[in-house]
Amino acid sequence: MKISSPEYDLSAAVWRKSSYSGGSGGDCLEVADDHPGIVPVRDSKDHDGPKLVFRTAVWSAFVDGVKTVR
């Protein structure tokens, strides 16, 4: 069984580094704003690599969880 997922055009996305990323340039995430209902995420070291897309509520729950553990 094949599970399909929607394709999102992120070619014009404006990416910003996560405020939780370290300053050493190592393990960094970038997110793109202004995409209603979704939060695109990518590795800052691999701009042409795969992007993950999360529903806004799921991303918010993840960020809240990170803040709690931190």
C-alpha positions as CSV (number, residue, x, y, z in Angstrom):
1,M,0.0,0.0,0.0
2,K,1.4,3.4,-1.0
3,I,0.8,6.3,1.3
4,S,0.7,9.6,-0.6
5,S,1.4,13.0,0.9
6,P,0.8,16.4,-0.6
7,E,3.6,18.2,-2.3
8,Y,4.4,21.7,-1.3
9,D,6.1,24.3,-3.4
10,L,8.9,25.6,-1.2
11,S,10.9,27.2,-4.0
12,A,10.1,30.7,-2.8
13,A,10.4,29.9,0.9
14,V,12.3,32.3,3.1
15,W,14.2,30.3,5.6
16,R,15.4,31.3,9.1
17,K,17.6,29.5,11.5
18,S,15.9,28.2,14.6
19,S,16.6,30.2,17.7
20,Y,17.5,26.8,19.4
21,S,20.3,26.2,16.9
22,G,23.8,26.5,18.2
23,G,26.2,29.3,17.1
24,S,28.9,26.8,16.0
25,G,27.3,26.0,12.7
26,G,26.8,22.4,13.6
27,D,23.4,21.0,14.4
28,C,21.1,23.7,13.0
29,L,17.5,23.7,11.7
30,E,15.9,26.3,9.5
31,V,12.2,26.9,9.4
32,A,10.1,28.8,6.8
33,D,7.3,31.1,7.9
34,D,4.2,32.3,6.1
35,H,2.9,28.9,5.0
36,P,-0.6,28.7,6.4
37,G,-1.2,25.5,8.3
38,I,2.3,24.1,7.8
39,V,5.8,24.6,9.1
40,P,8.6,23.6,6.6
41,V,11.8,22.5,8.3
42,R,15.3,21.7,6.7
43,D,18.9,21.1,7.7
44,S,20.8,24.4,7.5
45,K,23.9,22.6,6.1
46,D,21.9,20.9,3.2
47,H,19.8,23.6,1.5
48,D,19.0,21.3,-1.4
49,G,18.3,18.3,0.7
50,P,15.0,17.0,1.9
51,K,12.5,19.2,3.7
52,L,10.1,18.1,6.4
53,V,6.6,19.6,6.6
54,F,4.7,19.6,9.8
55,R,1.2,20.7,10.5
56,T,1.3,23.9,12.6
57,A,-0.3,22.3,15.7
58,V,2.2,19.4,15.6
59,W,5.2,21.7,15.3
60,S,3.9,23.9,18.2
61,A,3.5,20.8,20.4
62,F,7.1,19.8,19.5
63,V,8.5,23.2,20.3
64,D,6.6,23.3,23.6
65,G,8.0,19.9,24.5
66,V,11.6,21.1,23.7
67,K,11.1,24.1,26.0
68,T,9.8,21.8,28.8
69,V,12.8,19.5,28.6
70,R,15.3,22.3,28.3
